[in-house]
Amino acid sequence: MTTHTPPMDDFETKLRPLWVRAQAGDEAAYREALSCLADRLRGFLRRRMQSLPDELEDLVQETLLAIHLQRGSYDAAVPVSRWALAIARHKLIDLWRRRGRREALHEPFDELAERDQPAVHEEPTAQRDLTTLLAELPQAQQHAISLIKLEGLSIAEASQRTGISASALKVQVHRGLKRLAELVRRTG
């Protein structure tokens, strides 16, 4: 029985060798792969987040962090870009759910059928990696990310719970996610 490998587009042709080298421990290839993925994710998410433009960069960084934490679950039989976009879809759905945007879940995500999308599973080490990375952040950023990104509270709910202004929480989350992305790139 012959397995069918989907044809690679130009992006995948560039990304796949970088990702293979990155998975083998090449830090420069890992940084370049994440940079390529970040650009692709911005375009992918921008089209789907037109009503939430202020959330775009946070979601890109959150997706890159998830890619880093789940890199051990990557299946070489699946195109890297398809695997990464599946993670982005999950993060986007989580965002919509957190924001109460259930009607947005009915928008088409991609030309891929659900059966063609790889499952994304958390590794047992993902929680440990996340805990280690979060420990590198200032306490205010850790707390804001924990409440909003991990517990799923809205900005308003987190503000009410903590007594910190919504704008201050947004800044802490944005700075924290940016710092986490830097840490991921360095430790890649």
Phi, psi and omega in degrees: 000132181261134177271142180267123175260126181296148179295147181264137173274178183301320180297312181295323178299324178281318187287316188304312179297325177297315183294319179299315177296320179297317179296336178272001175107005180282105184295320180296318178295323179296313179299317180293320178297316179296322178296315177299315180296320180301316179298315180294319180297319179302314179295315180299312183283326181303318180295331184263352184239033183301330179274355181229053185298332180289343182268350189303304186295323177299318181290324176299312181295320178297321179292317177299321177296317179296321177300316179298312183292332184256010185301333178288344180270358181297132178257117184299344179282349182255138175302138182303317182296322178294318178298314181294320179291330175296319177296317179300319178300315180298318179294321179294317178298317177302317179299312180299320179296316179299325183271000179073025183263053184299330180295335180288342180293346181270358177284144178294134183272321189192170178283353181281136174287154181305321181294338180273352182272129181291146175288144178246119182243141174286137174276154175301329181280347182299316180296320179294317178299316180296316179299318179297315180294317180298327181296341179280349184269156171300151185306318182298320179290318177303312184295315181297315180295318179300314182292314190272315185269327183266314179279339177083019177288150173286166178301316181298317179296317179295322179296316180295319181293320187262340185080007178267141182298153180300319181294323178294321178296317178301317180297316180297318179295313181299312180296320180295316179294322178297317179294319178299318178298320177297317180296319180297315179298321181289323184271348182319000000 
